[in-house]
Amino acid sequence: MEALKALDRTVLVLNRRWDPIQTTSVKDAIGLVAKGSAFVIDPATFDRHDLISWGEVSKAMKVVGDGLIRSQHLAIVPPEVVVLTEYEGRGERSVVFSRKNIFKRDRYTCQYCGKQPGPEELTIDHVIPRSRGGTSTWENCLLACVECNKRKADKTLEQAGMAPRKTPKKPSWKTLAQVHPKARRESWEQFLGRAYWEVELEP
């Protein structure tokens, strides 16, 4: 069961120039490496490995039991980073306007008070209320905790005496920036850098 869960873990994907462009599952990452479309990166040494050599590295790690993914001929530690052999693009594309992506853009944080009460206690607030002609767009929707949402209710920002911490806008599509913090790996940080995570999303 644990091995099956390991196949669904998140893997960082770098393009040929070692720029982070997206994430994928361990299962799909192994498929890319098996086809020769990617190499596994050892975060400790930055060495590139195919499945055979990664199997040798895995033996040296002395990981046993459910920590390994096994096939008939191999037992490997689930990769955390892979680099593509050909693709050099950035992976940019338009962001779909959706409830899920609003939560990701606003980092599960109330945009009025800054609290992070959890997804169940967050709602989507219309800056200009729909009853006053407000529309459901990137620029008019943001996350608000239940308390702030009740306080603002059907009022304008001026009437409620409230202001968002950041002006809501359409983010650029950066899959990594959309990954929930709990899904990130410590080994990724050396490829991303602190500044990457903290940079303000561009329109």
ROSE-4610 file (N, C-alpha, C; in Angstrom, 1 decimal, always signed):
// ROSE-4610
residu = [M/M/M/E/E/E/A/A/A/L/L/L/K/K/K/A/A/A/L/L/L/D/D/D/R/R/R/T/T/T/V/V/V/L/L/L/V/V/V/L/L/L/N/N/N/R/R/R/R/R/R/W/W/W/D/D/D/P/P/P/I/I/I/Q/Q/Q/T/T/T/T/T/T/S/S/S/V/V/V/K/K/K/D/D/D/A/A/A/I/I/I/G/G/G/L/L/L/V/V/V/A/A/A/K/K/K/G/G/G/S/S/S/A/A/A/F/F/F/V/V/V/I/I/I/D/D/D/P/P/P/A/A/A/T/T/T/F/F/F/D/D/D/R/R/R/H/H/H/D/D/D/L/L/L/I/I/I/S/S/S/W/W/W/G/G/G/E/E/E/V/V/V/S/S/S/K/K/K/A/A/A/M/M/M/K/K/K/V/V/V/V/V/V/G/G/G/D/D/D/G/G/G/L/L/L/I/I/I/R/R/R/S/S/S/Q/Q/Q/H/H/H/L/L/L/A/A/A/I/I/I/V/V/V/P/P/P/P/P/P/E/E/E/V/V/V/V/V/V/V/V/V/L/L/L/T/T/T/E/E/E/Y/Y/Y/E/E/E/G/G/G/R/R/R/G/G/G/E/E/E/R/R/R/S/S/S/V/V/V/V/V/V/F/F/F/S/S/S/R/R/R/K/K/K/N/N/N/I/I/I/F/F/F/K/K/K/R/R/R/D/D/D/R/R/R/Y/Y/Y/T/T/T/C/C/C/Q/Q/Q/Y/Y/Y/C/C/C/G/G/G/K/K/K/Q/Q/Q/P/P/P/G/G/G/P/P/P/E/E/E/E/E/E/L/L/L/T/T/T/I/I/I/D/D/D/H/H/H/V/V/V/I/I/I/P/P/P/R/R/R/S/S/S/R/R/R/G/G/G/G/G/G/T/T/T/S/S/S/T/T/T/W/W/W/E/E/E/N/N/N/C/C/C/L/L/L/L/L/L/A/A/A/C/C/C/V/V/V/E/E/E/C/C/C/N/N/N/K/K/K/R/R/R/K/K/K/A/A/A/D/D/D/K/K/K/T/T/T/L/L/L/E/E/E/Q/Q/Q/A/A/A/G/G/G/M/M/M/A/A/A/P/P/P/R/R/R/K/K/K/T/T/T/P/P/P/K/K/K/K/K/K/P/P/P/S/S/S/W/W/W/K/K/K/T/T/T/L/L/L/A/A/A/Q/Q/Q/V/V/V/H/H/H/P/P/P/K/K/K/A/A/A/R/R/R/R/R/R/E/E/E/S/S/S/W/W/W/E/E/E/Q/Q/Q/F/F/F/L/L/L/G/G/G/R/R/R/A/A/A/Y/Y/Y/W/W/W/E/E/E/V/V/V/E/E/E/L/L/L/E/E/E/P/P/P]
num = [1/1/1/2/2/2/3/3/3/4/4/4/5/5/5/6/6/6/7/7/7/8/8/8/9/9/9/10/10/10/11/11/11/12/12/12/13/13/13/14/14/14/15/15/15/16/16/16/17/17/17/18/18/18/19/19/19/20/20/20/21/21/21/22/22/22/23/23/23/24/24/24/25/25/25/26/26/26/27/27/27/28/28/28/29/29/29/30/30/30/31/31/31/32/32/32/33/33/33/34/34/34/35/35/35/36/36/36/37/37/37/38/38/38/39/39/39/40/40/40/41/41/41/42/42/42/43/43/43/44/44/44/45/45/45/46/46/46/47/47/47/48/48/48/49/49/49/50/50/50/51/51/51/52/52/52/53/53/53/54/54/54/55/55/55/56/56/56/57/57/57/58/58/58/59/59/59/60/60/60/61/61/61/62/62/62/63/63/63/64/64/64/65/65/65/66/66/66/67/67/67/68/68/68/69/69/69/70/70/70/71/71/71/72/72/72/73/73/73/74/74/74/75/75/75/76/76/76/77/77/77/78/78/78/79/79/79/80/80/80/81/81/81/82/82/82/83/83/83/84/84/84/85/85/85/86/86/86/87/87/87/88/88/88/89/89/89/90/90/90/91/91/91/92/92/92/93/93/93/94/94/94/95/95/95/96/96/96/97/97/97/98/98/98/99/99/99/100/100/100/101/101/101/102/102/102/103/103/103/104/104/104/105/105/105/106/106/106/107/107/107/108/108/108/109/109/109/110/110/110/111/111/111/112/112/112/113/113/113/114/114/114/115/115/115/116/116/116/117/117/117/118/118/118/119/119/119/120/120/120/121/121/121/122/122/122/123/123/123/124/124/124/125/125/125/126/126/126/127/127/127/128/128/128/129/129/129/130/130/130/131/131/131/132/132/132/133/133/133/134/134/134/135/135/135/136/136/136/137/137/137/138/138/138/139/139/139/140/140/140/141/141/141/142/142/142/143/143/143/144/144/144/145/145/145/146/146/146/147/147/147/148/148/148/149/149/149/150/150/150/151/151/151/152/152/152/153/153/153/154/154/154/155/155/155/156/156/156/157/157/157/158/158/158/159/159/159/160/160/160/161/161/161/162/162/162/163/163/163/164/164/164/165/165/165/166/166/166/167/167/167/168/168/168/169/169/169/170/170/170/171/171/171/172/172/172/173/173/173/174/174/174/175/175/175/176/176/176/177/177/177/178/178/178/179/179/179/180/180/180/181/181/181/182/182/182/183/183/183/184/184/184/185/185/185/186/186/186/187/187/187/188/188/188/189/189/189/190/190/190/191/191/191/192/192/192/193/193/193/194/194/194/195/195/195/196/196/196/197/197/197/198/198/198/199/199/199/200/200/200/201/201/201/202/202/202/203/203/203]
x = [+0.8/+0.0/+0.9/+1.9/+2.8/+3.5/+3.9/+4.5/+3.6/+2.3/+1.3/+1.2/+1.2/+1.2/+2.4/+3.5/+4.8/+4.7/+4.0/+3.9/+3.1/+2.3/+1.6/+2.2/+3.4/+4.1/+4.5/+4.8/+5.1/+6.6/+6.9/+8.2/+8.4/+9.5/+9.8/+10.4/+9.9/+10.5/+11.2/+12.5/+13.3/+13.4/+13.5/+13.7/+15.2/+15.6/+16.9/+18.0/+17.5/+18.4/+18.4/+17.7/+17.6/+16.7/+15.8/+14.8/+13.6/+13.1/+11.8/+10.6/+9.9/+8.8/+7.5/+7.5/+6.2/+6.5/+5.4/+5.5/+4.7/+5.1/+4.3/+4.4/+3.8/+3.8/+5.0/+5.4/+6.5/+6.3/+5.1/+4.8/+5.1/+4.6/+4.9/+6.4/+7.0/+8.4/+9.3/+8.9/+9.6/+9.4/+8.2/+7.9/+8.7/+8.9/+9.8/+11.2/+11.7/+13.1/+13.2/+12.2/+12.3/+12.3/+11.6/+11.6/+12.8/+13.7/+14.9/+14.6/+13.4/+13.0/+13.5/+14.0/+14.4/+15.4/+16.1/+17.0/+16.6/+16.9/+16.7/+17.8/+17.6/+18.6/+18.8/+20.1/+20.4/+20.6/+19.7/+19.8/+21.0/+21.7/+22.9/+24.1/+24.1/+25.3/+25.1/+23.8/+23.3/+23.7/+24.1/+24.3/+23.0/+23.1/+22.0/+22.0/+20.9/+20.8/+19.7/+20.0/+18.9/+18.4/+17.4/+16.8/+17.8/+18.7/+19.7/+20.7/+21.3/+22.2/+21.5/+20.2/+19.5/+19.2/+19.1/+18.9/+20.1/+21.3/+22.6/+22.7/+22.3/+22.3/+21.3/+20.2/+19.2/+19.7/+20.5/+21.1/+22.0/+22.8/+23.7/+23.0/+21.8/+21.0/+20.5/+20.6/+20.2/+18.7/+17.9/+16.4/+15.8/+14.9/+14.4/+12.9/+12.2/+10.8/+10.0/+9.0/+8.0/+8.6/+9.9/+10.5/+11.0/+10.9/+11.4/+10.2/+10.4/+9.5/+10.2/+9.5/+10.1/+9.5/+10.3/+9.9/+10.6/+10.5/+11.1/+12.6/+13.2/+14.6/+15.2/+14.4/+14.9/+14.2/+14.9/+14.3/+14.9/+14.0/+14.5/+13.8/+14.6/+14.0/+13.2/+12.0/+11.2/+11.9/+12.1/+12.8/+12.0/+12.7/+12.1/+12.3/+13.3/+13.6/+14.1/+13.5/+14.0/+14.3/+15.2/+15.5/+15.2/+14.5/+14.2/+15.4/+15.5/+16.6/+16.6/+15.3/+15.2/+14.5/+13.4/+12.6/+13.3/+13.3/+13.9/+12.9/+11.6/+10.6/+10.4/+9.6/+9.3/+8.0/+7.2/+5.9/+4.8/+5.0/+3.9/+2.7/+1.5/+0.2/-0.8/-1.9/-2.9/-3.5/-3.8/-4.4/-5.9/-6.5/-7.9/-8.5/-9.5/-10.2/-11.1/-10.7/-11.5/-11.3/-12.2/-12.1/-10.8/-10.4/-9.2/-8.0/-7.9/-6.8/-6.8/-8.0/-8.1/-7.4/-7.7/-7.1/-5.6/-5.1/-3.7/-3.1/-3.7/-3.1/-3.0/-4.1/-4.1/-3.4/-2.9/-2.1/-2.9/-4.2/-5.0/-5.0/-5.0/-4.8/-6.0/-6.6/-7.6/-6.9/-7.4/-6.7/-7.0/-7.9/-8.2/-7.4/-7.4/-6.8/-5.5/-5.3/-4.0/-4.0/-5.2/-5.3/-5.3/-4.9/-4.9/-5.7/-7.0/-7.8/-8.0/-7.7/-7.9/-9.0/-9.0/-9.9/-11.4/-11.7/-13.1/-13.6/-12.7/-13.1/-12.8/-12.5/-12.3/-13.4/-13.7/-14.7/-14.2/-14.9/-14.5/-15.3/-14.7/-15.4/-15.3/-16.4/-16.4/-16.1/-15.0/-14.6/-15.7/-16.2/-17.4/-18.5/-19.4/-20.5/-21.3/-21.6/-22.4/-23.7/-24.3/-25.5/-25.3/-24.0/-23.7/-23.0/-23.1/-22.6/-21.2/-20.7/-19.4/-19.5/-18.4/-18.3/-17.3/-17.4/-16.5/-15.3/-14.3/-13.1/-11.9/-10.7/-9.5/-9.4/-9.7/-9.5/-10.6/-11.7/-12.7/-13.0/-12.2/-12.4/-11.2/-11.4/-10.3/-10.7/-9.8/-10.2/-10.4/-11.4/-11.7/-12.2/-11.7/-12.2/-13.6/-14.3/-15.7/-16.0/-15.2/-15.4/-15.3/-14.3/-14.1/-15.2/-15.6/-16.7/-18.0/-18.3/-19.5/-19.4/-18.2/-18.0/-18.3/-17.7/-17.9/-19.3/-19.8/-21.1/-21.4/-22.4/-22.8/-22.3/-21.3/-20.9/-19.7/-19.4/-18.2/-17.0/-15.8/-14.7/-14.7/-15.1/-15.2/-16.2/-17.4/-18.5/-18.1/-17.4/-17.0/-15.7/-15.0/-13.8/-12.7/-12.7/-11.7/-10.9/-9.8/-8.9/-8.1/-8.0/-7.2/-5.8/-5.0/-3.6/-2.9/-3.4/-2.8/-4.0/-3.7/-4.8/-4.9/-6.1/-6.3/-6.1/-5.4/-5.1/-4.9/-4.9/-4.7/-3.2/-2.9/-1.5/-0.9/+0.4/+1.0/+1.0/+1.0/+0.9/+2.3/+2.4/+3.7/+3.3/+3.3/+2.8/+3.4/+4.7/+5.4/+4.8/+4.4/+3.9/+2.5/+1.9/+0.5/+0.6/+1.7/+1.8/+1.6/+0.7/+0.4/+1.7/+2.0/+3.2/+3.5/+2.5/+2.6/+3.1/+3.0/+3.4/+4.8/+5.4/+6.8/+7.8/+9.0/+10.0/+11.2/+11.8/+13.0/+14.1/+14.2/+15.3/+15.0/+13.8/+13.5/+14.1/+14.3/+14.6/+15.9/+16.9/+18.2/+18.0/+16.9/+16.6/+15.7/+15.0/+14.1/+14.6/+15.1/+15.6/+14.4/+14.7/+13.7/+13.0/+13.7/+13.1/+12.0/+12.2/+11.2/+9.8/+9.8/+8.6/+7.9/+8.8/+8.3/+8.0/+8.4/+8.2/+6.7/+6.2/+4.8/+4.4/+3.3/+2.9/+2.5/+3.0/+2.8/+1.5/+0.9/-0.4/-0.2]
y = [-1.2/+0.0/+1.3/+1.3/+2.4/+2.7/+1.6/+1.7/+2.3/+2.0/+2.6/+4.1/+4.5/+5.9/+6.6/+6.0/+6.6/+7.0/+6.2/+6.5/+7.8/+8.2/+9.4/+10.7/+10.5/+11.6/+12.6/+13.8/+14.9/+15.0/+15.1/+15.2/+16.5/+17.2/+18.4/+18.1/+18.8/+18.6/+19.8/+19.6/+20.7/+20.5/+21.6/+21.5/+21.2/+21.2/+20.8/+21.8/+23.0/+24.0/+24.1/+23.1/+23.0/+24.1/+24.6/+25.6/+24.8/+25.0/+24.3/+24.8/+23.8/+24.2/+23.6/+22.5/+21.9/+20.8/+20.1/+19.0/+17.8/+16.6/+15.5/+14.4/+13.3/+12.2/+11.3/+10.6/+9.7/+8.7/+8.2/+7.2/+7.8/+9.0/+9.6/+9.9/+10.4/+10.7/+9.5/+8.3/+7.1/+6.7/+7.0/+6.7/+7.5/+8.8/+9.7/+9.2/+8.7/+8.3/+6.9/+6.1/+4.8/+5.0/+6.0/+6.3/+7.0/+7.5/+8.2/+9.7/+10.2/+11.6/+12.4/+11.8/+12.5/+11.7/+12.3/+11.6/+12.0/+11.0/+11.3/+12.1/+13.2/+14.0/+13.6/+13.3/+13.1/+14.5/+14.9/+16.2/+16.5/+15.4/+15.5/+15.8/+15.3/+15.4/+16.1/+16.3/+16.8/+15.9/+14.7/+13.7/+13.3/+13.0/+12.5/+11.0/+10.4/+8.9/+8.4/+7.3/+6.5/+5.6/+4.7/+3.8/+2.8/+2.4/+1.4/+2.0/+3.2/+3.8/+4.3/+4.8/+5.2/+4.0/+2.8/+1.7/+1.4/+1.6/+1.5/+2.5/+3.7/+4.8/+4.4/+3.9/+3.5/+2.5/+1.5/+0.5/+1.2/+2.1/+2.8/+3.6/+4.0/+4.8/+3.9/+2.6/+1.6/+1.8/+2.2/+2.3/+0.9/+0.5/-0.8/-0.8/-1.9/-2.1/-1.2/-0.5/+0.3/+1.6/+1.9/+3.1/+2.9/+1.7/+1.5/+1.1/+1.5/+1.1/-0.1/-1.2/-2.4/-2.9/-3.4/-4.0/-5.4/-6.1/-7.4/-7.4/-6.3/-6.2/-5.0/-4.1/-3.0/-2.7/-2.0/-1.5/-0.1/+0.9/+2.3/+3.2/+4.1/+5.2/+6.1/+6.5/+7.4/+8.6/+9.0/+10.3/+11.5/+12.5/+13.8/+14.9/+14.7/+15.7/+15.0/+15.4/+14.8/+16.0/+15.8/+16.8/+16.2/+17.0/+16.6/+16.6/+15.7/+15.6/+16.6/+17.0/+17.8/+19.1/+19.1/+20.3/+21.5/+22.7/+23.9/+25.0/+24.8/+25.8/+26.0/+27.0/+27.4/+26.8/+26.3/+25.7/+26.7/+27.9/+28.9/+28.7/+29.0/+28.9/+29.7/+29.9/+30.7/+30.0/+30.7/+30.1/+30.0/+28.9/+28.7/+29.4/+30.2/+30.9/+29.8/+29.4/+28.4/+28.6/+28.0/+28.1/+27.6/+26.4/+25.8/+26.8/+27.4/+28.3/+29.6/+30.0/+31.2/+30.9/+29.7/+29.3/+29.2/+28.7/+28.6/+30.0/+30.8/+32.2/+32.9/+32.8/+33.5/+32.7/+31.6/+30.8/+30.4/+30.1/+29.6/+30.6/+31.9/+33.0/+34.0/+34.5/+35.5/+36.8/+37.4/+38.6/+39.9/+39.8/+40.9/+41.0/+39.8/+39.8/+39.0/+38.2/+37.5/+36.1/+35.7/+34.4/+33.3/+32.1/+30.9/+29.8/+29.9/+29.0/+27.6/+27.4/+26.1/+26.3/+25.5/+25.6/+25.7/+24.9/+24.9/+26.2/+27.0/+28.3/+29.5/+29.2/+30.3/+30.3/+31.5/+31.7/+32.6/+32.7/+33.6/+34.8/+35.9/+37.2/+38.0/+38.7/+39.6/+41.0/+41.5/+42.9/+43.9/+43.9/+44.7/+43.6/+43.7/+42.7/+42.5/+41.2/+40.9/+41.7/+42.0/+42.8/+44.2/+44.7/+46.0/+46.0/+44.9/+44.8/+44.1/+43.6/+42.9/+41.6/+41.3/+40.0/+39.0/+37.8/+36.8/+36.7/+37.5/+37.6/+37.5/+37.3/+37.3/+38.6/+39.7/+41.0/+41.4/+40.6/+41.0/+39.9/+38.8/+37.7/+37.5/+37.2/+36.9/+36.1/+35.5/+34.7/+35.5/+35.1/+35.8/+34.8/+34.9/+34.0/+34.3/+33.4/+33.6/+34.9/+35.2/+36.4/+37.6/+37.7/+38.9/+39.0/+37.8/+37.8/+38.3/+37.9/+38.4/+39.9/+40.4/+41.8/+42.6/+42.1/+42.9/+42.8/+41.5/+41.2/+41.8/+42.6/+43.1/+44.5/+44.9/+46.3/+46.5/+47.7/+48.0/+48.1/+48.1/+48.2/+49.4/+50.5/+51.8/+51.8/+51.2/+51.1/+50.2/+49.2/+48.2/+48.7/+49.7/+50.1/+49.1/+48.3/+47.2/+47.4/+46.7/+46.8/+45.5/+44.9/+43.7/+44.0/+43.0/+43.2/+43.3/+42.6/+42.7/+42.9/+43.7/+43.8/+42.5/+42.0/+40.7/+40.9/+39.9/+40.0/+38.6/+38.5/+37.2/+36.8/+35.6/+35.2/+34.7/+34.7/+34.0/+32.5/+31.6/+30.2/+29.7/+29.3/+28.7/+27.6/+26.4/+25.3/+25.2/+25.5/+25.3/+26.3/+27.5/+28.4/+28.0/+27.1/+26.6/+25.4/+24.8/+23.6/+23.9/+23.2/+23.5/+23.2/+24.1/+24.0/+22.6/+21.8/+20.5/+19.5/+19.8/+18.9/+19.1/+20.2/+20.5/+19.7/+19.5/+18.7/+19.6/+19.2/+20.0/+20.0/+18.9/+18.8/+19.8/+20.3/+21.2/+22.6/+23.0/+24.4/+24.8/+23.9/+24.3/+24.6/+24.1/+24.3/+25.5/+25.9/+27.0/+28.3/+28.1/+29.3/+30.0/+30.6/+31.2/+32.3/+33.1/+34.2/+33.7/+32.5/+32.0/+31.8/+31.3/+31.1/+32.4/+33.4/+34.6/+35.7/+35.5/+36.6/+36.7/+38.0/+38.2/+37.7/+37.1/+36.5/+37.7/+37.6/+38.6/+38.4/+39.5/+39.4/+38.8]
z = [+0.0/+0.0/+0.0/+0.8/+0.9/-0.4/-1.1/-2.4/-3.4/-3.3/-4.2/-4.0/-2.7/-2.3/-2.8/-2.7/-3.2/-4.7/-5.4/-6.9/-7.2/-6.2/-6.3/-5.7/-5.1/-4.6/-5.7/-5.3/-6.2/-6.6/-7.9/-8.3/-9.1/-8.8/-9.5/-10.8/-11.9/-13.2/-13.7/-14.1/-14.6/-16.1/-16.8/-18.3/-18.5/-19.8/-20.2/-19.6/-19.3/-18.8/-17.3/-16.7/-15.2/-14.6/-15.4/-14.9/-14.4/-13.2/-12.8/-13.6/-14.2/-15.0/-14.6/-13.9/-13.4/-12.4/-12.0/-11.1/-11.8/-11.4/-11.9/-10.8/-11.0/-10.0/-10.2/-9.2/-9.2/-10.4/-10.5/-11.5/-12.9/-13.2/-14.5/-14.7/-13.6/-13.7/-14.1/-13.4/-13.7/-15.2/-15.7/-17.1/-18.0/-17.7/-18.5/-18.5/-17.4/-17.3/-18.1/-17.9/-18.6/-20.2/-20.6/-22.1/-22.6/-21.6/-22.0/-22.2/-21.8/-21.9/-20.7/-19.7/-18.5/-17.7/-16.8/-15.9/-14.5/-13.5/-12.1/-11.6/-10.9/-10.3/-8.8/-8.5/-7.1/-6.4/-5.5/-4.9/-4.1/-3.7/-2.9/-3.7/-5.0/-5.8/-7.1/-7.5/-8.8/-9.9/-9.7/-10.7/-11.4/-12.7/-13.5/-13.6/-13.4/-13.4/-14.3/-15.0/-15.6/-14.5/-14.8/-13.8/-13.3/-14.1/-13.7/-12.6/-13.0/-12.1/-10.8/-11.0/-9.8/-8.9/-9.5/-8.6/-7.8/-8.4/-7.6/-6.5/-6.8/-5.8/-4.7/-5.1/-4.1/-3.1/-3.6/-2.8/-1.7/-2.2/-1.3/-0.2/-0.5/+0.5/+1.6/+1.4/+2.4/+2.9/+1.9/+2.2/+2.0/+2.9/+2.7/+2.8/+2.6/+2.8/+1.9/+2.6/+1.9/+1.3/+1.7/+1.1/-0.3/-0.8/-2.2/-3.1/-4.4/-5.5/-6.2/-6.2/-6.8/-8.1/-9.0/-10.2/-10.2/-11.3/-11.4/-11.3/-11.8/-11.9/-11.0/-10.5/-9.8/-8.5/-7.6/-6.4/-6.2/-6.4/-6.4/-5.3/-4.8/-4.0/-4.9/-4.5/-5.4/-5.7/-6.9/-7.2/-6.8/-6.5/-6.1/-7.1/-7.9/-9.0/-10.3/-11.4/-12.7/-13.6/-14.6/-15.6/-17.0/-17.8/-19.1/-20.0/-21.0/-21.9/-23.1/-23.5/-24.7/-24.5/-23.7/-23.6/-22.9/-23.6/-23.0/-22.6/-22.9/-22.7/-21.2/-20.9/-19.6/-19.0/-19.8/-19.4/-19.0/-19.6/-19.3/-20.1/-19.5/-20.1/-19.3/-19.9/-19.2/-18.0/-17.0/-15.8/-15.9/-15.6/-15.6/-14.3/-14.5/-13.4/-12.7/-11.5/-10.8/-9.3/-8.6/-7.1/-6.6/-7.2/-6.7/-6.9/-8.1/-8.4/-7.6/-7.2/-6.4/-5.0/-4.5/-3.2/-3.4/-4.5/-4.7/-4.8/-5.6/-5.8/-4.5/-3.6/-2.4/-1.2/-1.6/-0.6/+0.6/+0.5/+1.6/+2.7/+2.4/+3.4/+3.2/+4.2/+4.2/+3.7/+2.7/+2.1/+2.8/+3.9/+4.7/+6.0/+6.7/+8.0/+8.1/+7.0/+7.0/+7.7/+8.2/+8.9/+7.9/+8.4/+7.6/+8.4/+8.4/+9.3/+8.7/+7.4/+6.8/+5.7/+4.7/+3.5/+3.9/+5.0/+5.3/+5.9/+6.4/+7.0/+6.1/+4.8/+3.9/+2.8/+2.4/+1.4/+0.3/-0.9/-1.9/-1.9/-1.7/-1.5/-2.8/-3.2/-4.4/-3.8/-4.3/-3.8/-4.1/-5.3/-5.6/-5.6/-4.7/-4.5/-5.8/-6.1/-7.3/-7.3/-6.2/-6.1/-6.6/-6.7/-7.1/-8.5/-9.2/-10.5/-10.6/-9.5/-9.5/-10.2/-10.8/-11.6/-11.0/-11.4/-10.9/-11.8/-11.5/-12.2/-11.3/-11.8/-11.0/-10.2/-10.9/-10.3/-9.2/-9.2/-8.3/-7.2/-7.2/-6.3/-5.4/-4.2/-3.3/-2.1/-1.4/-0.2/+1.0/+1.7/+3.0/+4.0/+5.3/+6.3/+6.6/+7.3/+7.5/+8.3/+9.3/+10.1/+9.2/+8.4/+7.5/+6.5/+6.0/+5.0/+5.6/+6.8/+7.5/+7.7/+8.1/+8.4/+7.1/+6.0/+4.7/+4.1/+4.2/+3.7/+2.3/+2.2/+0.8/+0.6/+1.4/+1.4/+0.4/+0.0/-0.7/+0.3/-0.2/+0.7/+1.5/+0.9/+1.6/+2.7/+2.4/+3.4/+4.6/+4.3/+5.3/+6.1/+5.5/+6.1/+6.1/+5.0/+4.8/+3.5/+3.5/+2.3/+2.2/+1.0/+0.8/+1.0/+1.5/+1.7/+0.3/-0.7/-2.0/-3.0/-4.1/-5.1/-5.9/-5.9/-6.6/-8.1/-8.7/-10.2/-10.7/-12.0/-12.6/-12.5/-11.9/-11.8/-13.1/-13.2/-14.3/-13.9/-14.9/-14.7/-14.3/-13.0/-12.6/-11.7/-12.2/-11.5/-10.1/-10.0/-8.7/-7.7/-8.1/-7.2/-6.7/-7.5/-7.2/-6.3/-6.1/-5.3/-3.8/-3.2/-1.7/-1.0/+0.0/+0.8/+1.3/+1.7/+2.3/+1.2/-0.1/-1.1/-1.6/-1.1/-1.6/-0.8/-1.5/-0.9/-0.5/+0.5/+1.0/-0.1/-0.8/-1.9/-3.0/-3.1/-4.3/-4.0/-2.8/-2.5/-3.2/-3.3/-3.9/-5.4/-6.0/-7.4/-7.6/-6.6/-6.7/-6.1/-4.9/-4.1/-3.4/-2.3/-1.5/-2.2/-3.1/-3.8/-4.8/-5.3/-6.3/-5.6/-4.3/-3.7/-3.2/-2.9/-2.3/-3.3/-4.6/-5.6/-5.8/-6.0/-6.2/-7.6/-7.7/-9.0/-9.9/-11.1/-12.1/-12.8/-13.4/-14.1/-15.4]
